[in-house]
Amino acid sequence: MTDERAYWLAWSQIAGVGPTLLMRIYRHFGSLAAAWNADLAALDAVEGIGGVTAGAIAETRASLNPATLFAAHQRDNPDVWTPADADYPRLLTEIPDPPPLLYYRGQVSLAENRGDVGLVAIVGTRNPSSYGKQWTYRLVEALVQAGFTIVSGLAEGIDAIAHQACLDAGGRTIAVLGTGVNRVYPTSNRTLAQQIDRKGLILSEHPRGTGPDRAHFPSRNRIIAGLCRATLVIEAGSKSGALITARVANDYGREVYALPGSLDQPQSRGCLEIIAGGAQVILGETPLLEALGAIPQLDAMPNHAAAPASSPSAPPTPDLPPRLVPIFQAIPPMPPEAIALDTLVQTTQLDTSSLLAALLELEMLGVVSQLPGMRYCRT
């Protein structure tokens, strides 16, 4: 039988099937192997598959053998994960658009992949002030001492400073590239990449040999945000790419923090804007660590053998729209018990944005409460 991983690669070759649609297909059929063998009428039931995409699916399936394709691909890219792999980073499986293929280079930590180690993203401008550089070093040193792994994009400026500060502090850092893992851009960071290769990890959704492309870097930012429980923006102008990472992290239900700065500094404008929009303010190392410590640890994977909702000990379900009932039933009955958003995504198999909308509706109905750290319980 063909490895399920081969189908993640095969589906990713179809024009019009991006990461979000691919995840919808996977969740609809339960496996991409089943989807590959489904007829077009069945595929048409998946939101986002129109006539053009259906035609591309039919054409590609007729001309491509997933097993042969994957075997050839692995000869040049032996170090790759798909969501079908047990070692694929858990937090990435909980976003609506995880990379179908995640290539890696360096030293793998399965504890990071499982979510047992906290990952924090640090992003910012390519032209930091001395203030931004100073605070990047201070915050990274504190985070490393507290046991966090630092994630960034190996770009010039704050990204490179965060990686280097982490290495200097003896910590682990992960660089997410917009190129293949064997192509470093900008080239000025090649030496830094070599250090990360020896002591950390380099990731990319692009196969080896892929060069820089402007379109790759915004999509790279979603991987940075998706890997982490929290994203820190150190300095960013109003149009900085770091704000894309912050916005995506917020959409994923992850924590976003920003370093405040002077109104007279263009590098601080983006940080001040996202603080005004609801991002948490970084007020120093200790307050930041206290805030990160309040984020609940990832729950164990859901136990599907648990007692059904009809068990005599289960509280009654209020009169709710049918689409909200499974979400309500997945939420613990009362404080201090609560369930993290990440776990709810796994349990309900909904994308984060749809789940957040449903949770807001349940809150407005007065049957669910949100607790600090994006945790939920019934009222």
Buried (B, 14 or more C-beta within 10 A) or exposed (E): EBBBBBBBBBBBBBEBBBBBBBBBBBEBBEEBBBBBEBEEEEBEEBEEBEEEBBEBBBEBBEEBEBEEBBEEBBEEBEEBBBBBBEEBBBBBBBBBBBBBBBBBBBEEBEEBBBBEBBBBBBBBBBBBBEBBBEBBBBBBBBBBEBEBBBBBBBBBBBBBBBBBBBBEBEBBBBBBBBBBBBBBBEEEBEEBBEBBBEBBBBBBBBBBEBEBEEEBBEBBBBBBBBBBBBBBBBBBBEEBBBBBBBBBBBBBBBBBBBBEBEEEBBBBBBBBBBBEEEBBBBEEBEEBBEBBEEBBEBBEEBEEEEEEBEEEEEEEBEEBEEEBBBBBBBBEEEEEEBBBBBBBBBBBEBBBEBBBEBBEBBBEBEBBBBBEBBBBBBE
